[in-house]
Amino acid sequence: MKYMKLGSKPDVFQTEGNNIRFVATELATDIVITVGEVKFYLHKFPLLSKSSRLQTLVASTNEESNDEIDISDIPGGPAAFEICAKFCYGMIVTLNAYNVLAARCAAEYLEMFETIDKGNLIYKIDVFLSSSIFRTWKDSIIVLQTTKSLLPWSENLKVINHCVDSIATKASIDPSEVEWSYTYNRRKLPSENGLDAHWNGVRKQQTVPRDWWVEDLCDLEMCLYRRAVLAIKSKGKVGSEVIGEALRAYAHRRLLSSLDSAVSNGLDCTRHSAALETIVSLLPSEEGSVPCSFLLKLLRAACLLGSDEALRDSLTRRIGAKLDEASVSDLLIPASPGEDAMLYDVGLVSAMLEEFMARRCDDDDDGAKLQEDDEEEAMDGGDSSLGNVSSSSSKLAIAKLVDGYLAEIARDPNLPLSRFVAIAEMAPLAFRPVHDGLYRAIDMYLKEHPGLSKGEKKRLCGLMDCKKLSPEASMHAVQNERLPLRVVVQVLFFEQVRAAAAAAAAGGDGDGLPARSLLPREDGNSYGSSRSAATTATEDDQWACGVPTSSDVNSFRSMSLANKNGGGGGCSGRSTGGGGDTGSNKNGGGGGEACKKPPSSAKGSTGGGLMPKKILSKLWSGKASSGENSSSDTSESPGSANLEETRSTPSRNTRHSVS
């Protein structure tokens, strides 16, 4: 820290009590100057020789025969006036970054100009500020912090502008040229701690990071911080990502670290609201300047503080543009009190998803227009696949995010089914190559909402495509008591199709059914069935008609699980708890016969693997009976449309309804 000493005489100012200051000399004092509650007993001559204002005040008091002057409105108070008085007496006084501005403002108040005396206090302080304070990083910040208590004097003297310009200039230089000390909170390198096994003992000069200045500026008040950041941005030499990092550090220090406790304790949050508005107004507009998680934290703070709708809408749009970068925990924003008594603000997330999908559609349209150019670039040797890879990863990320968010909000007992379905449908089928995450969310909703009707369960399970479940998820679904029976049947069927395909690919001896013979036809009938698809049953009847009994399904399930456990060597039953854990078969019910059947040892055997065609025909007879009458229940269900049709036919991109 820079400092300046003025005067040469010893300091003979003395104190009597808390409110009296006097000069210990042989000469009697002849003037009393009152500053607030403190009285200074001084001499006229040294004061009047330096201060034009005191000359005027003393002249007016002489007419009234009064030796007492009141200057309680002097900036800086008694401490600042004492510095000026000591300078007038020629006593030693030390100026530094903490008291120099108060002394400068007090000198301005007392009119200690060069016209009164050469080398007066104002001149000396101005030289000290320009030659030392404004050239030093930390001193400039300290002086800028002291300006708030000295307004409007510090503003009129343009000290704030000089400090801000000094800070912005230093923050904008190349980090390799930073030679002064600064505060930077970071983990030390192994070589700095002496823990690096390859360290040779020579301590190299550490590279200065690009955001070296962000921690120091966090000490500034909001209005001063805003001016400093705006000045740095106006220089145009600091990247937007560094500005974003500075705002993150300031938000953590001034807003996020104390917000929850302030809100929960009912404290005044005016300061937090002002900090939030300041940070949002300073956010860079460049893409990638601030991470999505930081924007979501700001949005959560806006909801807790009850900020205006415009601010929240602005944050929602920015988040929607990069929602695929978010995490599930950041999306769990508490709902406002009285908002349908739900735990989380689902409406905000819906708005973000709408923004993301709208932008994705615009990008897809632009991509279609440029497809021909991309093909030409690829023919010329250019890499046109990078954009496609990025788009694909973005779709996978948003699908994973939505499924994870659904699994979390499904635990809310007050979440309406319509809200759950609406969010699930915002991520198209093409975004989900595997439906394990969606199945987990559906299972969680069924667990927390046991009172759903058959129609509601049908609508909920219709979000899931059984063909896209992994073998592990299929195993869990087969044992899940919460799923409707028909969904379990479809899962079993597709497991058999998968097993048949695997057997055919392995060059089986033909004991199993060909995969094509297990697939249903487009009219709803299987290839081995001659049952008509025409029916006049109602939708609720279609949900229940033709479905095998529980004992049938249990025996089918036992076959499927036995196959997965190693060619029929073990027996599994459906868990009564619906938790998905595989348990041993109960005694009786014919299960023991299945366990006694020895596994086949012939080469190419499926191990007792596939369901007999007769059983599968029975399994699907109910589905076929509903036929063409209800496309939501049959023809467009996951069991009646192959994967190629789903990808190529636009009408099949809607949600599949399975029961």
N, C-alpha and C positions, 0 to 999 in steps of 0.2 A: 504494500500500500504506500502510495506517495504521500508526503507531508511537507509542510512549509512552516518555518519558524520566522516570526516577526518580532521586532523589538530587541532590546539588549538589556534593559533594566530588570532587576529582580521583581518578581510578582509579590506586591505587598497588599493585595486585596485580602481582606479578612471578613469573617462571617460572625455575626452575633445572633444566635438563635437560628430560626429557619427563614426569617423574612427581612434580615438587615445585612447589607453589604457596605463596607466602608474601606477607605484607603488609609493605612497606618502611616501617617506622616506628621511632621511637626506643625504643619499649616492646618488651620481649622477649615473644615468644609464650609462651602458657601452656597451649595445648591443640593436639593433633594429631588431625585428623579424616581418616580414610581412606575414600576412595570408589573402589572397584575397585583399580586400580594407582596411583592418584594420592593423594598425601598433602598436606593443607592445614595449614600452620602458622599458627594464628590466635590470637585473644584471646577469652577466655570472656565478658567483659562484654557486648560488642555482640551476640554471638550469643544469649546466654541472655535478653537483654532482649526478643527478638522470637520465640524458638522455645520452645514448651512441651516439645517432645520432647527437645531438647538439654538443657533443665534436668533432666529425668528421667535422661537418660543420664550427664550429668556428676555428678549426685548419686550414682549407683551406682558410678562410677569413683573417686570420692573415697574411698569406703570401701575400695577395693582399692589405693589410692595409685597409680593409673594415670591418666596424662593423655592417653591415646590412645583414641579412639572410632572404631568401624568402622560405617559406614552404607552399605555397598556396595549395599544393596537399595533405595536411594532412586531413584524414577523420574526418568529424564532423565540419570542419571549425573553425572560430574564437572561438565559444562557447566551443568546445571540447578542444582547445588548452588552453583556459583560465583556465579550470578545472585542466589541467595538470600543468600549471604554478603556480597556487595557491597551489597545493600539494607540488611542489618543494619549495615554500616559507614557507610551514608549516601552511598556513592559513586555516581557517575553510571552508570546502566545503562539500555540501550535495549531495549524489548520490541517485537516485531513478530509477524506471523502465523506465522513459522517457529519462534520460541522461546517464545512466550507460553504455550502449553499445557504444555510441559515445566516451565517455571517455576511454573505453577499447580499441577501435580501434585506437584512437589518441595515447594512451600509447604504443601500439604495434608499431605504426609508429615512435615514438620517441625512441623506444628501451629502455624502462624503466624496465629493467630486474632485477632479484635478484642478478645477478653477478655484477651489478653496485652498488647497495645499498640494504641492507637487509630491508625487509618490503617495497619494492618498490610498485609503484601504480598497476602494473599488478597483482602482488600477491594478494593485498588487494581486487581488483575488482573481481578476480576469486573466492576468498573465499565468497564474498558477493553474487555473482551469484549462486554458488552451494548451499550455505546454506540458502538463502532467496528467491531469484528471481525464480529459477527453482522449488521451492517447493510451490509456490503460483500460484493459477489458473489465476487470472486476471493479475498479473505481468508478467507471462510467455506470455500471449497474447499481452500485451503492448510492451514488448521487441521484440517479433516476428514481430510486426508491424513496428518497427523502423529499422529492418534489411534491408529493401528494399533500403533505401537511403544510406546505408553503404556498399553496395556490391562493390567489392568482399571480402572486409575485413571480414564482418560478416560470409560469407560462409567459408572462409579459417580458421577462428577461431572456426568453428563448433558451433557457437552460435545458428544458425538456427536449426541444428539437435537436440541440447539440448532442445530448446524451443518446437519443434514439439514432441519430445519424452515425455516431461513433460506433454503436453496437451493430448496426446494420452493415457498416463497412467492414468491420472485423469478421462478422459472421459470413460474409460473402467472399472472403479471400480463399485461395487454394489451401486446403488443409495441410499440405506439405510446408507451407510458410508460417504455420502457427508455432510461435516460439514462447508464448506466455503461458502461465499456469491457468488451468480451468478445472471445473468440477465435472467429472464424468463417471457415473456409476456403472461399472461393468465388472465382470468377473476377471480376475487376474489370469494372465497366461501361465502355463506351467513353468516357463523359464523365470517368470517374476517371483513365483513362490519357491523356486529351487526344486521343483518336483519332476522336471523333465529329465529323463534318463539320458537324453542326447545333448543336454546343455553343456557347453564347454567352459562355462564360467564367465564368458565375456558377455556383459549386459549390453545388448544392442538398443539403440534408440527406438522406442515403440512408434508405430505409425499412428498418426492422429486420425481418428475416425471422422467421417463426413459430418456426423451429427454431434460434434464435440460441444456445441454451445447450447444444446436444448435443455440440459438440466439447470444451468445457471439462470436462464430466463424464466424458469418456473417460479422463482422467488418474486417476480413482479406481480403487482396488482393487475386486475383484468384490463382496465382501461390502458395502462401503460404497456402491458403485454400485447394488446391488440395493435397499438401504434408501432411497437418494435417489429412484430411479425409482418405488418403491412409494409414497413420500410424495407425489410429483408426481401420480401417478394418483389417489391418495385425495382430492386437492384437487378433482378433477373439472372443472378448467378448461382442461386441455390436451387437444387432440384425439387420437384414437387413431392417426391417421396421423403425427402428430409424435412420439408415443412410438415408433412403428415406425421412423421415421427415426433416432431416437436409438439404438435397438438395432442398426440397420444400421451406424451409425458406430462403435459400441463393438465390434461383432463384427469389423469390418474391422481395428480397431486391436489388439484383444486376442486374436483367434482366427484369422481367415482369412489375415492377411498373413504369418504365420509357421508355419502348420500344415503345409504340404507339406514344407518343409525339415526341420521337427522330426520328422515321420514317416519321411521318407526317410533321415535320419541316425540313426534309432533313439534319439532323445532322449526323456527323460521327458515325457510329455504330460499329466501330472496337471493342470497349470494350464490347459491347453486344454480338457480335459474339464469342469473346474469352470466355465470361462467358457461353454461350450456349454450346460450345464445351467441356468446362471443366465439366459442369454438366452432359452432356450426357455420357461422358467417365467414370464418377463416379457412374452411376446408377447401383444398385445391380442387379444381374441376377436372384435372387431368386424370385419365384412367390409370388405375393401379397406384395412385398416390397414397391412399389409405386402405387398410384391409377391411374386409366385410365385417369381421368380428368387432372391430372398433366402432363401425357405424351402428351395429346392432346394440352395442353397449350404450351409445348415445341415444338411440331410440328408446331403449328401456328406461334410461334416465328421464327422457321427455315424458314418457307415460307416467312415471312415478311423480314427477313434478307438475303434471297437468299442463304441459306447455300447449301453445295454440296449435290449431289444426294445420296451419301452413307449414310450421316447422316439422311436424311429424310427417306430413305428406312429402316434403322435400327429402327427408331421410329415407322414407319408404321407397321412393323412386330410385334413389342411389343404391340402396340395398338390393332392390329387384334386379338391377343391371348386372350384379355379380353374386347372385344368391347361391350359385353353385359352389362358392368358396366358403359358405357359412357352415357352422356346426350345429348339431341338434340342441346342445345346451344353450347356445346364444339365442335360439328361436323361442325358448320357453320364457316369454315375457308375461309377467303376472297381469291378469285382467283387472280392469278398473272395478272398484266396489260396486256391486249391484248389477253388473253386466251378466245377466242370466245365471248368476252364481257360479260361473265357470272358473276354473283355476287359472287358465291361460287365455291370453288375447288371441283367439284364433282368427279373428277378422283381419288383424294386421298381417299375419302370415299369408292369408289368402290374397291380400292386396299385393304382397311381395311376389307371390307366385304368378299372379296375373301379369304383373309388370315383366317378370322374367320370360314368361311364355310369349307375351306380345313382342318383346325384343327378339326372342328366338325365331318367331315367325318372320319378322322383318329380315333377320339375318339369312334365314333359309331362302327367302325370296331373292335377296341380293345374290346369294350363292347360286341360285338357279340361272340367273341372268349371266353370271360370270363363268358358268360351267364350261362353255365352249372355249373361253380363253384359257381356263385351267388345263383343258385337255391339250390345247396347242402348246402350252408351256411344258406339260409333261412330255410331249413328243420331242420338244427341243432340249430335253434333259433337265428341266426344272423339277423341283420337288413340290408337287401340288397336293401331296397327301397330308401335309402338316395341318392344314385347316380342317380336313376331315377328321383327323385324329383328335384335334382339340375339341371339335364339335361333339364327337362321340364321347369323350371323357366328360364333357360338361353335362351331357344327357345322363350318363351313368351316375354322376355325382348328385344331380338334382333328384333322381329317382331314389337313390340311397338316402338322401336327406329327408325327402318326404316320407318315406317308409319309417325311418327312425323317429321323425317327429310324430307320426301317427301312433307309433308304439308308446310314446310318452304321454300324449294327450288322451289316449284310450283309457288310461288309468283314472281319468276324471269321471266320476259317476254322473255328473251333470252335463256331460257333453252329448248333444243331440246326435242321432245317427245321421241326419242330413248334413251336419257340419263335417262329420268324419268322411262321409262318402264324397262330399264336394271337394275336399282337399285331396283325397286319394285320386279322384278323376282328373285333377289338374296335371298330373304327370302321365302322359300318354303311354299306351302299352309298349310302344316301340322303345321307350326309355328304360324298360325293365326286361332285360334278357332272362332274369331269374326272379321268381316271385316269392322267395323265402322271406324277405323283409316285410312284404305286404301280408304274407300269411301270419307272421309273428304279430303284426299290428291287429289283424282281424281276431286272432286268438285272444289277445289281450282285451280287446273290446268285448268279446263274448264272455270273458271271465268276469269283467267288472260290470257287465250289464246282463245278468242272467234272466231278466224278465222280458227279453225280446220275443216278439211273436214269430210265427213261421215265415210270414211275409218279410219281416224285417231281417231275419236271418238270411233269407234268400237274397235280399238286396245286398246285404253285407258281403256274403260269400261270393256274390256275382262279380265282385271286384277282382277276384283271384282267378288265374288260369292254372288249372291243375297240371297241365302239361309242362308248365315252367317251374314246377317245384323240383328241388334237388332231391336225390335219394334220401338224404338225411331228413329233410323237411317232410318228405312223403312218409317216412317211418313214423315221425312224430304225429302227422295228421291221421294216420291209420289208427293210432291209439288214443286219439283225442276225443273224449266223450262230449265235448262242447260243440263239435262240428255236427251239422245235420247229416243224417245217415246217407243221403244221396251224394253229398260231397265226398264222404269216405269211400263210397262205392266207385266214384269216378277216379279217385286217387289210386285205388287198388287196380282199376282197369289199366290206367296209364303205366303203372308199375309193371303190369304183365306185358304190355306192349313194349316197354323198354327191355324187359328180360328177353322177349322173343327176338327183338332186333339184335341184342347182344349174342344170343345163341346162334342166330343165323350168320352173324359176322364171324363167329368163332368156328364156323363150319360144322354145326351140329349134325347129328344123324337123322334129324327129321322128327324126333319125338315131340318137339314143341310145335306150336302153331306158328305159321308165318305171321309176321307183324301185320301184313296187309289184311289178313283174314280177321284180325282182331279189331281193326279200325272200322268205325261206322261209315255207312254210305252217306251221300249228300242228302238223301231223303229221310235220314234218321234211322235207317235199318242197318244192321251189321251185314257183312258180306255172307255170313252163314245163316241169315235169318230171312224168312219170307213173310214176316209179320207186316201188316199194312201200317202205314204211318198216319192214316186218317183217323181223327178222333174229334169228338165234340165236347171233351171234358173241359171244365173250367180251369183257370190257372192254378187255383188252390188244389184242385183234384190232381192236376198234373204233377204238383209238388209231391204228392203222397202216393199216387197210383203206381202200381207195377214195381214198387221198391221191394226188394227182398226183406225177409224178416231179419231180426237181429241175430238169430242163430245162424242163418245163412251167411250174413256178413262176417260174423265171428269166425266161421269156418274158412271163408275166403281169406280173411285177414291172417289166420293161422298159417295158411299155405304161403302167403306172401312173405310173412315174417320168417317162416322156416327157411324159405329160399334164401333170404338175405343173411340168415345166420349160418349158412354153409350147407346147402343142399339137403335141407329137411332134417338135419341132425338135432335140432332143438325145436321147441314149441313155444310160441308167444301168444299172449292174449291181449286184448284191449284193456288198457288201464282204466279202472273205474274212476280214478281221480282226474283223468284228462290231462295229466301233466306231461305225457309223452314218454315216460319211462317204460321200458319193456319189462314185462313180468312173466313169470312162468304160468302155464295153463293151470286152471283149476281142475281138480279131479272130476271125472265124469264128463258127460256131454260128448263123448266120442273123441275127446282130445287125445286120449291115451293111444288110440289106434294109430293116429297120425304119427305119434312119437315112436311107435314100435316099428314103423316101416323103415327098413334099412335103406341107406342111400345107394344109388346106382354107382357102380364102379366102371361102367363101360365108357370108353372114350367118346367125348362129344356129348355126353349126357347132360341134361340141364338139372340134374339132381332132384328130380321130382318137382321141377321148377315151375312150369306154367300151369295156369288154371285150365282145366278142361274146357273145350269150346262150349260144351253144353251148359256149364256153369256160367260162362260169360254171356251166353245167349240169354239165360234167365236174368242175369244181372242187368242187361241192357234192354230187356223187353219193356220195362216201364218207361224208359226214356224214348224208345221207339214209338210207344203207343201214343205219345203226345204229338209226335210227328211235326207236320208243317203248320199245325194250327197255332203254335206259339213259338215264334223265333227266339224269344228271350229265354225260353226254357229248354229248347232242344237244338234247333238248327244252328244257333250261334253260340252254343255253349262250348267250353273248352274240349268236350269230348266229341264234338261233331264237326269240327272245322280243323283242317290240318294247318300246319305252320305256314306253308307256302301261301295258302289262301289268306291267312291273317295278314301276311306282309304285303300282298299284292292288291288286295281288294280294299278300297277306301272305306266301304261301309262296315268292314270288319274291324276297323281301328277303334270302334267304340268299346266300352267295357263289356266283357263277356259275363253273362249271368249264369252262375252255377248254383245249384241248390243242394 
